[in-house]
């Protein structure tokens, strides 16, 4: 699994595997990639055990499915979708182990579990691990266009599961929320001040299933800017060079204004910008106003 030099994944070589960044501390700081997820899992389970008699907060950042994708022996080849599929199986198993630990300790009913991701899928991200060749028809972003780095829904619409059996009834919500809303929402729940929650909104009722709307609107940014309001999504045109991410048909930069009705077209296949110019104008005005307000606050 050689690292691609132009992706910056070969700055430190451990057991023949290239890694992002420079690992300091000599050989004692090195690890075995196939084993480190189990080390993190053990540490997480031990933390829960040690704090079972008191309220606790655990942030468990799984290494899977980030590169380098090196599944443990017990998962290698199990998915028949290559290393990428194998480490996703491993991720699913690891989350299950955390839930088993909570059940074993009798904490599962009154523990809130939040499962999410930071961006959409990417198949080729610096390692030649036959990601494309071994997809076998699997579509990581399902019907969504785009992926990691993209302003399209495949890059920004993430898995978001909140489980709290004692307080939240099972269901599916279409509320518009963001991970940045955790700060204001939990500050409100715990009745603490949150001076630094500049972009965060209190959407506690949406998180707990009591509100199906969530935010009034949400601004997204990568190399482009977009705004979502009432399930209309406007993507401001970009003059930057178009570059490809998940597939060869979904560009990161979009040279013309894009308008999508996400209620009817979650896959963003039908650009309605020419059909609804007033909606484009409305959302561009809102986007510009919000950006100007934020710039003024920052000065």
ABEGO torsion letter per residue (X at the ends): XBBBAAAGAAABBBGGBBBBEBBBGEAAABBBAAAAAAAAAAAAAAAAAAAAABBBBBBBBBAOABOBBBBBAAABGAAGAEAAAAAAAAAAAAAAAAAAAAAAAGAAAABBBBBBBABBBBABAGBBAGAAAAAGGBBAAEABBEBBGBABAAAABBBBBBBBAAABBBEBBABBBBAAAAAAAAAAAAGBBBAABAABBBAAAAAAGABAAEBABBBBBBABBBBBBGGBBBBBBBABBBBBBABAABBABBABBBBBBAAABAAGABBAAAABAAAAAAAAAAAAAAAAAAAAAAX
